[in-house]
Amino acid sequence: MSRTITELTNLSGAVYVYVPKRDIEKKFLEDAEREGFSFGNGFKPTRSLGNDIYRIMEDMTMCHVNFFGHAAHDNKNIGSVDDRHYIDYARYVAGKDDYDDFREANVNAKSVLY
């Protein structure tokens, strides 16, 4: 069974998708377009100028993440686990269980503390 981007919209809180490489980004944008996602201005995902983090919403819209979103991604200790998800798209589509970077970071931090 292949995973879809639409399934990620069912997660509670904000969902950010990280695409670490250009080929992963291309796949993500093509998958998003095929599933019916678009940017808030109506543009199709494949018209994106490029980014490494995207936010997806339940209403099938998506947006680029700005400087502040990148800073939050780089410092995963800000906020609660319930507030947001950072999905590593390469791991997600590969079927791996550790695709949510934010949850993994919090699990690892807790194991160091206890």
Salt bridges, closest charged atoms under 4 A:
GLU25 OE1 - ARG22 NH1 2.40
GLU30 OE2 - LYS26 NZ 3.47
ASP31 OD2 - LYS27 NZ 2.96
ASP31 OD1 - ARG34 NH2 2.46
ASP52 OD1 - HIS70 NE2 2.51
ASP74 OD1 - HIS73 ND1 3.46
ASP88 OD2 - ARG91 NE 3.68
ASP97 OD1 - ARG3 NH2 3.97
ASP100 OD2 - HIS85 ND1 2.58
ASP100 OD2 - ARG103 NE 3.44
ASP101 OD1 - ARG91 NH2 1.96
